[in-house]
Amino acid sequence: MPPIHLGQCRYRARLAAGLLTAVVISSPTAAADSDGNFAYKGAGAQTCGTFRASWQDGSRDLALYGGWIDGYLTAYNQSQPETFDIAPWQTTQTLLGLTRSVCAQLPEDTAFTQAVWQLVQALQPMRLDRLSKAVVLTDGESQTAIYTALLPRVLAQLSAEGLSPGEPQDTEFPERLAASLTSYQERHGLDPSGHLDQRTLFALLATSS
């Protein structure tokens, strides 16, 4: 598996810092035995210190951490009520960056499993609670896939900022949305691409939540 490039991840940690710092987080309560103990498997048994060292070195192990997070969230989505997708805006790279932000606030010997669990708790307000199909937004040569259920949240947040993104049924929707996204990105110090990239989508959903 090819390594995950750090340049695609680092900004998520900065973007998430305020959100994660504001969340009061405890340890998991559901466990396998009567004393609250359960076994950590694979990358989950590593520590925050080991994970952060892999990040710093650009190690190929980052791909293993990313795969572990994806599996963890899939199991979480399957087991939790009213949860179709706990991180509906995510890519693996984004989640790695957010987990690094959590680990930065924890002792280095904290289990990686615990850091991911804490991240999941912080993401609860942004979760998608029911099945939703994806829609592809096309703007020139750029295409962005987004859950249909998230699109109204994105448009509502842009409108709340005094922008006019339009509605999907409008014939000029792509152009109006791109212009609104560019203005939003410029206002919030994001790359003014006019595209609904991961960083912009996360910022919009975090604010609306």
C-alpha positions as CSV (number, residue, x, y, z in Angstrom):
1,M,0.0,0.0,0.0
2,P,1.5,3.4,-0.9
3,P,2.3,5.9,1.9
4,I,-0.2,8.6,2.7
5,H,1.3,12.1,2.0
6,L,1.5,14.3,5.0
7,G,0.9,17.4,3.0
8,Q,-2.7,16.3,2.5
9,C,-3.2,15.8,6.2
10,R,-1.5,18.5,8.3
11,Y,-4.0,21.3,7.9
12,R,-6.8,19.1,9.3
13,A,-5.1,19.1,12.7
14,R,-5.1,22.9,12.8
15,L,-8.7,23.1,11.6
16,A,-9.9,20.6,14.2
17,A,-8.0,21.9,17.2
18,G,-10.7,24.3,18.4
19,L,-13.5,21.8,18.0
20,L,-11.6,19.0,19.8
21,T,-10.4,21.1,22.6
22,A,-14.0,22.2,23.3
23,V,-15.3,18.7,23.7
24,V,-15.2,17.0,27.2
25,I,-14.2,13.5,26.5
26,S,-14.2,10.4,28.7
27,S,-13.1,6.8,28.2
28,P,-15.2,4.1,26.5
29,T,-17.7,2.5,28.9
30,A,-18.7,-0.5,26.8
31,A,-16.1,-3.3,27.2
32,A,-15.6,-7.0,27.0
33,D,-15.1,-7.9,30.6
34,S,-16.6,-6.9,33.9
35,D,-13.6,-4.7,34.8
36,G,-13.9,-2.6,31.6
37,N,-10.9,-4.1,29.9
38,F,-10.7,-5.2,26.3
39,A,-7.9,-6.1,23.9
40,Y,-6.6,-3.7,21.3
41,K,-5.8,-5.2,17.9
42,G,-3.4,-4.2,15.2
43,A,-2.5,-0.5,15.0
44,G,-5.0,0.2,17.8
45,A,-2.5,-1.3,20.2
46,Q,0.2,1.3,19.3
47,T,0.5,4.5,21.3
48,C,-0.1,8.1,20.4
49,G,3.7,8.6,20.6
50,T,4.4,5.9,18.1
51,F,1.7,7.3,15.8
52,R,3.0,10.8,16.0
53,A,6.6,9.6,15.2
54,S,5.3,7.8,12.1
55,W,3.6,11.0,11.1
56,Q,6.7,13.0,11.6
57,D,8.8,10.5,9.6
58,G,6.3,10.1,6.8
59,S,6.4,6.4,7.5
60,R,4.6,3.8,5.4
61,D,3.0,2.8,8.7
62,L,0.6,5.7,8.3
63,A,-1.3,3.6,5.8
64,L,-1.8,0.9,8.4
65,Y,-3.1,3.5,10.9
66,G,-5.4,4.8,8.2
67,G,-6.8,1.3,7.4
68,W,-7.3,0.7,11.1
69,I,-9.3,3.9,11.5
70,D,-11.5,3.0,8.5
71,G,-12.2,-0.4,10.0
72,Y,-13.0,1.1,13.4
73,L,-15.4,3.6,12.0
74,T,-17.1,1.0,9.8
75,A,-17.7,-1.2,12.9
76,Y,-18.9,1.9,14.8
77,N,-21.4,2.8,12.1
78,Q,-22.7,-0.7,12.1
79,S,-23.2,-1.0,15.9
80,Q,-24.4,2.5,16.9
81,P,-28.1,3.6,16.7
82,E,-29.0,6.5,14.5
83,T,-25.6,6.5,12.9
84,F,-25.2,5.8,9.1
85,D,-21.8,7.6,8.9
86,I,-20.0,9.1,11.9
87,A,-17.7,11.1,9.6
88,P,-19.7,11.7,6.4
89,W,-17.2,14.3,5.0
90,Q,-14.1,12.3,5.6
91,T,-11.2,10.8,3.7
92,T,-8.7,8.6,5.4
93,Q,-6.1,11.4,5.2
94,T,-8.5,13.8,7.0
95,L,-9.1,11.3,9.8
96,L,-5.4,10.7,10.2
97,G,-4.9,14.5,10.6
98,L,-7.7,14.8,13.1
99,T,-6.4,11.8,15.1
100,R,-3.0,13.5,15.3
101,S,-4.8,16.6,16.7
102,V,-6.3,14.4,19.4
103,C,-3.0,12.6,20.2
104,A,-1.3,16.0,20.6
105,Q,-3.6,16.6,23.6
106,L,-2.9,13.3,25.3
107,P,0.1,11.6,27.0
108,E,2.3,9.8,24.5
109,D,1.6,6.4,26.1
110,T,-2.2,6.7,25.3
111,A,-3.4,3.8,23.2
112,F,-4.1,4.8,19.6
113,T,-7.5,3.1,20.1
114,Q,-8.4,5.6,22.8
115,A,-7.4,8.6,20.7
116,V,-9.7,7.4,17.8
117,W,-12.5,6.8,20.3
118,Q,-12.2,10.3,21.6
119,L,-12.2,11.6,18.0
120,V,-15.4,9.8,17.4
121,Q,-17.1,11.4,20.4
122,A,-16.1,14.8,19.1
123,L,-17.5,14.1,15.7
124,Q,-21.0,13.1,17.0
125,P,-22.7,16.4,16.2
126,M,-21.6,16.0,12.5
127,R,-22.7,12.4,12.0
128,L,-25.2,11.4,9.3
129,D,-27.9,9.6,11.1
130,R,-29.6,7.7,8.2
131,L,-28.8,6.2,4.8
132,S,-28.1,8.7,2.1
133,K,-27.1,8.4,-1.5
134,A,-24.2,10.5,-2.9
135,V,-24.6,13.2,-5.5
136,V,-21.8,14.4,-7.7
137,L,-21.3,18.2,-8.1
138,T,-19.6,19.1,-11.4
139,D,-17.9,22.4,-11.9
140,G,-15.9,22.4,-15.1
141,E,-13.4,19.6,-14.8
142,S,-13.8,19.4,-11.0
143,Q,-16.2,16.8,-9.5
144,T,-17.1,16.5,-5.8
145,A,-19.1,13.6,-4.3
146,I,-21.2,14.5,-1.3
147,Y,-24.1,12.8,0.5
148,T,-27.4,14.1,-0.6
149,A,-28.4,14.6,3.0
150,L,-25.4,16.9,3.7
151,L,-26.0,19.2,0.8
152,P,-28.8,21.2,2.5
153,R,-26.6,21.7,5.5
154,V,-23.8,23.1,3.3
155,L,-26.2,25.4,1.4
156,A,-27.8,26.6,4.7
157,Q,-24.4,27.5,6.2
158,L,-23.3,29.4,3.1
159,S,-26.7,31.2,3.2
160,A,-26.2,32.0,6.9
161,E,-23.0,33.7,6.0
162,G,-24.9,36.0,3.6
163,L,-23.9,34.1,0.5
164,S,-26.2,32.9,-2.3
165,P,-25.2,29.4,-3.3
166,G,-28.5,28.7,-5.1
167,E,-30.4,25.4,-5.1
168,P,-29.7,22.1,-7.0
169,Q,-32.7,22.7,-9.2
170,D,-31.4,26.1,-10.4
171,T,-29.9,26.1,-13.9
172,E,-27.0,28.3,-12.6
173,F,-26.5,26.2,-9.5
174,P,-22.9,25.1,-10.2
175,E,-21.8,28.7,-10.9
176,R,-23.5,30.2,-8.0
177,L,-22.2,27.5,-5.6
178,A,-18.7,28.0,-6.9
179,A,-18.9,31.7,-6.3
180,S,-20.3,31.3,-2.8
181,L,-17.6,28.7,-1.9
182,T,-14.9,31.1,-3.2
183,S,-16.2,33.9,-1.0
184,Y,-16.5,31.6,2.0
185,Q,-13.0,30.2,1.5
186,E,-11.5,33.7,1.2
187,R,-13.4,34.8,4.4
188,H,-12.1,31.9,6.4
189,G,-8.5,31.7,5.2
190,L,-9.0,28.6,3.0
191,D,-7.7,28.0,-0.5
192,P,-10.1,30.0,-2.7
193,S,-10.6,27.2,-5.2
194,G,-14.4,27.4,-5.4
195,H,-14.6,23.7,-5.0
196,L,-16.1,21.8,-2.1
197,D,-12.9,20.2,-1.0
198,Q,-12.4,18.2,2.3
199,R,-11.2,21.2,4.3
200,T,-14.0,23.4,3.2
201,L,-16.6,20.7,3.8
202,F,-15.3,20.0,7.2
203,A,-15.3,23.7,8.1
204,L,-18.9,24.1,6.9
205,L,-20.2,21.1,8.8
206,A,-18.3,21.9,12.0
207,T,-19.8,25.4,12.0
208,S,-23.3,24.2,11.2
209,S,-23.1,21.6,14.0
